[in-house]
Amino acid sequence: MRLHPFRPARYRVDPAGVVAALTAPLAPGSCVVISHLTGDFAPAAVGGGVEAYNALVPTSIFPRSHTQVTALFAGLPLIAPGVVPVSEWRPEKMGPQITDVYAGVGRKAPGRW
């Protein structure tokens, strides 16, 4: 399952609860991938881009901090390297890059069959 950051404002109230509700019916061992815009590295540039985008489009976007993105996994165990800039997931293929997107993969605990 991949969750997209372009969500209506109602999902801002309890985003970790939304993720938990969506992952609850998944089979044990399933993975959840989340990537999300962040302003942690370039707050002014990202803030300006978000403001411009939101002025033109009815479904707003909003950046989240590392702590906020990590909280979206709602207790799912994270697969290494955890919640990191997306370029750190395959650094040997991308090389050092500056990115304004965090990504992580969580795995639903294996259960009994």
C-alpha positions in Angstrom: 0.0 0.0 0.0 1.3 3.4 -0.9 -0.3 6.5 0.7 -0.1 9.8 -1.1 0.5 13.1 0.6 -2.2 15.0 -1.4 -5.1 14.5 0.9 -8.1 16.7 1.9 -7.9 18.8 5.0 -10.0 16.3 7.0 -7.1 13.9 7.1 -4.9 16.4 8.9 -6.8 15.9 12.1 -5.6 12.4 12.8 -3.3 11.2 9.9 -1.8 8.4 12.0 -5.3 7.2 12.7 -6.1 7.2 9.0 -3.0 5.1 8.3 -3.9 2.7 11.1 -7.4 2.3 9.8 -6.1 1.6 6.2 -3.5 -0.9 7.4 -5.7 -2.8 9.9 -7.2 -5.1 7.2 -3.9 -5.8 5.5 -2.5 -9.3 5.7 0.2 -10.0 8.3 3.6 -9.3 6.8 2.3 -6.6 4.4 4.3 -3.5 3.8 3.2 0.1 3.8 5.2 2.7 1.9 4.9 6.4 2.8 6.6 9.2 1.1 5.9 12.8 2.2 7.0 16.3 1.4 9.1 18.0 4.1 10.3 21.5 4.8 13.0 20.3 7.2 15.8 21.0 4.8 14.7 24.0 2.9 11.7 25.5 4.8 11.5 28.8 2.8 11.7 27.2 -0.6 9.3 24.4 0.3 6.9 26.8 2.0 6.8 29.1 -1.0 6.2 26.1 -3.3 3.4 24.8 -1.1 1.8 28.2 -0.9 1.9 28.7 -4.6 0.5 25.2 -5.3 -2.3 25.5 -2.7 -3.3 28.9 -4.2 -4.0 27.1 -7.5 -5.3 23.7 -6.6 -8.4 22.8 -4.5 -6.7 19.8 -2.8 -3.9 21.3 -0.7 -0.6 19.8 0.1 1.3 20.3 3.3 4.9 19.4 4.4 5.6 17.3 7.5 8.6 17.1 9.8 10.6 13.9 10.2 8.8 13.3 13.5 5.4 13.7 11.9 6.2 11.4 9.0 7.5 8.8 11.3 4.3 9.0 13.4 2.3 8.2 10.3 3.5 4.6 10.6 1.5 4.3 13.8 3.7 1.8 15.5 4.4 -0.4 12.4 8.0 -1.7 12.6 10.1 0.2 10.1 12.4 -1.5 7.6 15.9 -0.2 7.4 17.0 2.5 6.8 13.7 3.8 8.3 12.2 7.2 7.6 14.9 9.0 5.7 15.2 11.4 2.7 14.1 9.4 -0.3 17.6 9.6 -1.9 19.0 7.5 1.0 16.9 4.4 0.1 19.1 3.6 -2.8 22.1 5.9 -2.4 24.3 3.7 -4.6 22.0 4.4 -7.5 21.2 8.0 -6.9 24.4 9.4 -5.4 24.3 12.3 -2.9 21.3 14.5 -3.5 19.3 17.0 -1.7 15.6 16.0 -1.5 12.6 17.5 0.2 10.8 14.1 0.5 11.0 11.6 3.3 10.2 8.0 2.6 9.8 4.9 4.8 8.5 1.3 4.7 6.7 -0.2 7.6 5.8 -3.9 7.8 2.7 -5.3 9.5 3.8 -7.8 12.1 3.6 -11.4 10.9 0.7 -13.2 12.4 -0.4 -16.8 12.9 -2.2 -18.4 10.0 
